[in-house]
Amino acid sequence: MELSSSFESRIELTRLKEKTDAIRKSAESILVGQQKMLDLMLTALLADGHILIEGVPGIAKTLTAKVFSKLINADFSRIQFTPDLMPSDILGTSVFNMNKSEFEFKKGPLFSNVILIDEINRSPAKTQAALLECMEERQISIDGNTYHMDPLYMVLATQNPIEHEGTYKLPEAQLDRFLFKINIGYLNKVDEIEILNRHHQNIKLADVSNLKPVISSKDIFEFREKVKEIHVEKKLIEYIASIIEETRINKSVFLGASPRAGIALINGSKAFAALKGRDFVTPEDIKFIAEPVLNHRLILTPESEMEGHNVMDVCNKIIEKIEVPR
């Protein structure tokens, strides 16, 4: 799908692109080698989705979340999940007010804008389930009362792929609530050298105090409305449906993608197109976000796992198998 050099955007996206480019530039003053992760985080922000981040310790998962929340001028809350964490520890609890002779609800750390949940698989199912309602419906029901989250609400959850002892695997219903799962590996040698040089020069690698907000909540809501107007051709909608269908009939897959995955593909590709300053989606946009959309939603067959296949490889094979519309 070739782009015409004389193309003029039908939706004004100049300001959106300028602001998101400014976020990238500011973030790179602290972060090294996290460009793809930052692009996916910005995409999820515009698509109003949540992110699951999987990677080994020490690769700046927490730092990236802090930088991100600072640049979008959002309240930030960090929750360390542990085996003894109870739902009331994150949701909040009712406390009796002696002066008023009535119970008052004290909000927990989930009532924020950007919530970083460290090692989400460390807590048992009861606490993990407490996230379901607030992630999907942006509200919490306690003691017969419903409390609504702020309109700007984003969960960034991390998990360690190496340590499984003492962890509780997230159920498929919970995983499906995340727009993306981002798998982060080690940095390349060039980026590693840059980090070491910064440390050697006594540059504060984790100092986010000097970062200035680039966009406001009002900007984000305005940009989200523009993203909804991004054009998607009919053949690209069929392309997305073909990818989803293949996940359900592929011999390597035991459980395929849900309809929510198709919605995530179309919303994510529209947001990513907007980041690039385009008011229309291309097949490349869909292919870029397809793997992070699908890799936590598929379950492989035992035979496929015994043959040494992993979900990311299967996702990429499925994406490559479907013919790209022209």
KOLTI-678422 format. One record per atom (N, C-alpha, C, O): z negated, y negated, x negated. Coordinates in steps of 0.1 Angstrom, whole numbers, plus 5000, padded with zeros to 4 digits. Layout:
N
ZYX...
END
This chain:
326
500050124991500050005000500049884991498949844986501249824989501349714980500849584986501149554998500249494978499849364982500849264979501349254968501249184989502249084987501648964980500448924982502348904970501848794962501748674971501048574967502448674982502348554991501348575002501348495012500548675001499548705012498548595013498048545004498348555026497348455029496348515038496648575049495048515035494048575043493948505057493948385058493848595067493748545081492348515084492048445094491348565076489948535078489448465065489748505054488748355067488348275055487148355048486048355053487548405036486648485029486348425015485648485007486748305013486648235000485148224996484748254985484348175006482948145003482248285001481348294992482548385009481948515007482148564993481248614987483448554989483748614975483048524964482648584954483048394966482348314956480848344955480348354944480248364966478848394966478548534960477548544952479348634964479048764959479448774944478748854936480448704939480748694925479648634917479248674906479048534923477848464917476648554916475948554906476448644926475348744925475648834913474748864906476848884912477148974901476948904887476248964878477348784886477248714873475748694870475348714858474948654880473548634877472848764874471948764865473148864881472549004879472849054865472049114858474049024860474449074846473649004835473749054824472948894838472148834828470948924825470248904815470549014834469449104832469849244832469449324823470749284841471149424842472349454832473249364830472349574827473449614818474049744823473349844826475349744825476049874829475849924843475950044846475449834852475249874866476149804876475849784887477449784871478349714879478749784892478749724903478949914891479349994903478150004913478349984925476950024908475850024916475649894924475349894936475849784917475649654923476749624933476449574944477949674931479049664941478749734953478949684964478149854952477849934963476649874971476549884983475649814964474549754970475049634978474549604989475949554973476549434980477349484992477249425003478049594990478749655002477849695013478149665025476749765009475749805019475149685026474849695038474849585018474249465024475149405035474749365046476449395032477449335041477649425053477949385064477449555051477749655062476449685069476449775078475349625065474049645072473549785071473249845081473549845059473149985057472050005046471749905039471550125046470550155036471150245025472150305026470450255013470950325002469850414996468650384995470350534993469550634985470050634971471250654969469150614961469650614947468950724940467750744940469850814934469350924926469650914912470850894908468750934903468950924889467650954881466550944887467850984868466651014860465850894857466350774859464650904853463750784851464350694839465050744830464050564840464350474830465750424829466150364819466450424841467850374841467950254850469050214855466850184852466750044858467050054873467549954879466550164880466750164895465850064901466249984910464550064897463649964903463949824899463949734908464349804887464749664882465949614890465949494894466949694892468149654900467749614914468249514919466849684920466349644934465649514934465849434943464849484924464149364923465049244920464949144927466049264912467049164909467849134921468049014925468249234928469049224940468249144951468849044957467049174954466249104964466048964960466048874969465848934947465648794943466848714945466748594950468048764943469248694944469748664958470448574961469248754967469548724981468448654989468448655001467448614981466348534987465648614998465348555009465348734995464648825005463248865001463048874989462448885011461048935007461249075002461949155008460449104992460649234985459349314986458249254984459449444990458249524990458549654983459549714986457649704975457749824968456749924972455549894972457150044976456150144980456350274971457450324971455350314965455350434957454950554965453850564969455950644968455550754977454850864968455250894957453750914974452951014967452651124978452751104990452151244973451851354982450751324992450751385003449851224989448751194999449051075007448151025014450251025007450650905014450750935029451451035033450050855038450050885052451050775059451250675054451550815071452350715078451750585080452450475079450450575083449750445085449750365073449650245073449850425061449850355048451050265047451050165040452150305053453450225052453750155065454350045064453350205076453650135089452650025092453049925097451450055089450349965093449350035102449650145106448349965106447350025115446649925123446649805120446049965134445349875143443849865138443149965136443449735137442049705132441349635143441849545149440049675145439249605156438849465151438149455141439149365159438749225156437449195163437449195175436349185156435049165162434949035170434349025180435648925165435548795171436348795185435848735194437448865185438248875198437948995206438349005218437149085201436749215208438049285212438049335223438949295203440249365206440849415193440549365182441749515194442449565183443649475179444349435188443749455166444949385161445749475152445149545144447049465152447849545144448149475131448649365130447749535120447949485106449249555101449249675098450249475099451549535094451449595080450749535071452149705078452249765065453349715057454049625061453549775045454649725036456049745040456949685035456249825051457549845056458049715063459249705065457149625066457549505073457949405062457149315059459149415057459649325047461149315049461649365059461849255039463349245040464049355032464849435037463749365019464249465011463049555006462149505000463149685010462049775007462449874997463349955000461849874986462149984976461150094977459950074976461650214980460750324982460950414969462050484968460050414960460150494948459750644951458750674956460650724947460550874948460150914962459050964965461150894971460950914985460651064988460051094998461151154979460851294982459551344977459251464977458651254973457351284968456351304980455351374979456651244991455751245003456151355013457351385014455251405020455551515030456351455042456551335043456851555050457751525060457251425070457951335076455951425073455251335083455551185079455851105087455351155066455551025061457050985060457450875063457851085056459251055055459751025070460650935071459251105080459751085093459350945099460050895108458350885093457950755098459050645095459050535101459850675086460950585082462150595092462850495093462250705099463450725107463750615117464850555118462750585125462850485136463150345130464050275135462450305119462650175114464050155107464650055107464550265101465850265094466950255104467950175102466850325115468050335124467950225135468950165138466750205141466550115152465949985149465749895157465549975136464849845131463649815139463449695142462849915143461649885150460650005147461050105143459349975150458350075149457450085161457149975167457250195167456450215179455050275175454950385169453950205177452650245174451650215185451650095190450850305189449850285200450450225213449850135219451650265216452350215228453050085227453550035237452950025215453549895213454749905203454749995195455749825205456949825197456949695189456849585194457149715175457149595166458549595160459049695154459249485160460649475155460649425141459849335137461549485133461749435119462549305119463149265129462549235108463349125106464849165107465149275103465749075111467149105112467749145098468549235097467249085087467649135074466649245070465549215066467149365070466249475067467049585060468049635065466649615048467349715039466449805032465549755024466649935033465750025025466550075013467650125015465950065002466550124989465550234985464450204980465950354986465050464983465550534970466750554968464650574961465050644949464450784949463450814955465150874942464551014940465051064927466151034922464251144921464451204907465151334909464651424916466351354904467151484906466651594898466951714900465751574888465351674878464051744883464051864883463051664886461751724890461751764905461951684914461551894907461451944921460051994925459752014937459252014915457852064917457051954924456951844919456451984935455651894942456451794950455951684954457651824953458551734961458851794975458751914976459351714984459651754997461051715000461351595001461951805001463451775003463651695016463051735026464451595015464651515027465551595037466451655033465151595050465951665060467351595062467451475059468251675067469651615069469651495079470451405077468751505089468751385098468251255091468751155095467451275081466951155074468051105064468250985063468651205057469751165048470851095055471551005049471151135067472251075075472050925078473050855081470850885077470550745080470950655068471050525070471150705056471550625045473050605045473850705046473450485044474950455043475550515030476550585031474850495019475350555006474250634999473050605001474650724991473850784981474550754968475650804965473850684959474450644946473750734935472550734934474650804928474150894917474350814904475450774901473250794897473350714885473050804873472050874873473950804863473750874851473250784839472950664842473350834827472950754816474050654813475250684817473750554806474650444802475550504791475250594784476750434789477550464778477050404765476050324766477550434754477050394741477050244740476150184734478150184744478250034743477149964751476549874746476950004763475849944771474449974765473549894765474350094760473050134753472750044741471649994740473750014734473649924722473249784727472449714720473849734738473549604743472049594747471449494745471549694754470149694758469249694745468249624745469549774735468749774723468749644716467749594711469949574716470049444709469249344717468549264710469249344730468449254738466949274735466149184734466549404734465149434732464749384718463649334716465649414708465349374694465249224693464449174685465949144701465949004701464848944709464748824712463949034714462848994722463248924735462448834741464448964741464748914754464048994764464049114764463448924774462648994784463549064794464249004802463749194792464649274799464349284814465249284823463149274818462749294832462149164838461549164849462449044832461948924837462848864847463948814844462548874860463348824871462848684876463448634886461848634870461248514875462148394874462048294882463048394865463948274863465248284871466048194872465348394878466548414887466448324899465348314905467548254903467548164914468348234926469348294923467848224938468548284949470048224950470248104948470948314953472348274954472748254969473548164972472348344977472648334992471348345000470348384995471548295012470348295021470648395032471648455033469648415041469748515052470848465061471648545067470948335063471948275072473348305067474248345074473548295053474848335047475148485050476248515054474148565048474348715050474848745064475748825066474148685074474548715088475948655091476648725098476248545085477548485087478648575081479648605087478348635069479348715062479448855069480548905070478348905075478449025082479449015094480149105098479348895101480248875112481748875108482548915115481948815096483348815091483848955087484948985089482949035082483249165078483749245091484649335090483049225102483449295114484949265118485549345125485449155114486749115117487849165108489049145110487449235097488349285087489349385094488849465102490649375091491649455098491749595092491749605079491749695100491949835096493149885104493149895116494249925096495449975103495150115110494250185105495850145120495650265127495750395119495050485120496750385109496950505101495750525091495550635086495050415088493850425079492650485087491850555081492650455100491550515108491850665109490850745109493050705110493450845111493150915097492751025097493350835086493050885073491550915071491151025066490750825076489250845076488950975084488051055080489550985096489251095105489651225098489051335100490751225091491251345084490251385073490051505071489651285066488651315055487451385062486951485057486951325073485851385079486051525085485251615083487251545090487651675095487651775084487251895086488251745073488351835062486951875057486751995052485951795058484551835053484051945063483152015059484551945075484052045084484752185084484252285088485952185078486752305077486852355063487452465061486452285053486652325040485752445037484652455041486352545030485652665027484452655018483552745018484352545011483252535002482052465009480952455003482252415021481252345028480652415040481352465048479252425040478552495051478352395062478552435074477852275059477652175069478452045066478351995055479352005075480251895072479651765076478451755080480451655075479951525078479951495093480751555101478951415097478751385111479651265115480251195106479751235128480551115132479950985126480650895124478650985123478050865117478650845103478750735098479050955096479750935083481050865084481450785076481850895095483050825097482850675100483650595095481850645108481450505110481050435097481450325095480350515089479950455076481150425067481250325060482150515067483350495060484150375064484650295055484250355077485050245081484250115079484850005075482950115082482149985079482049955065482249835061481850055056481750035042483049985036483049905027484250045040485450005035485849855039486449785031485449815051485649675055484849585046485249475042483549625044482749535036483249525021483149425015483649645016484149645002485449555001485649494991486349565011487549485011487149335011487849255004486149295019485749155019485249115005485449005001484549204998484049174985485249134976485049054966486349204978487549174970488349054975489349024969487848994986488548874991489648905000490548815003489749025005490849065014490349085028489249125031491149045038490749065052491449195058491549205070491849285050492349415054491949525045491749495033491849645050491349755042492549835036493649845043492449875024493449965018492950105016491750125016493850205013493350335010492350344998491450424998492650254989491750254977490350214980489350264974490150124990488850084994488050205000486950234997488850285008488250405014487850505004486750565004488750524994488550624984487350584975486550674970487150454973486050414964484750444970483750484963484550424983483250444989483050584996481950615000484150664996484050795003483050884996482250955003483050894983482050984976480650944979479851034983480250814977478850784980478450794995477350804998479450785004479250805018479050955021478150995030479751045014479751185018478751275010478351375015478451234998477751334989476351374993475851474988475751295002474451335007474451395021473451435027475651405026475851455040476451595041476451655052476851645030477451775030476451885024475751855015476552005029475752115024476852225020477652265028476752265008477752365003477352505007476152535010478252595008478052735011477352794999477452754987476452895001475852964989476853014979476553014967478053064984479053114975479553004966479753024954479752894972480252774964479252734953479652704942477952734957476952694947476852804936476652764925476952924940476953034930478053024920477953064908479152974924480352954915480252834907481052804899479052754908478852644900479352504905479352414897479852504917480352384923479152294927478052344931479352164926478352064932478951974942480151974944478151904950478651834961479551724957480551694964479351654946480151544941481551594938482551534942481651714932483051764929483751804941484951774942483051864951483651904963484151784971485251784977483351674971483651554978484951494972485851464980485051494959486251434952487451514955488551464956487251654955488451734958488951714973490151714975488051704982488351674996489151544997490151535004488651444990489251304991490651314985491651254990490851384974492151394967493151484976494351464975492551584983493451674991494151605003495251635006493451505009494051435020495151335016494851255007496251345022497351265018497051115022496651085033497351025012497050885014498250825022499350835018497950755033498950685040499650575033498950505025500950565035501650455028502350365038503050265034
END
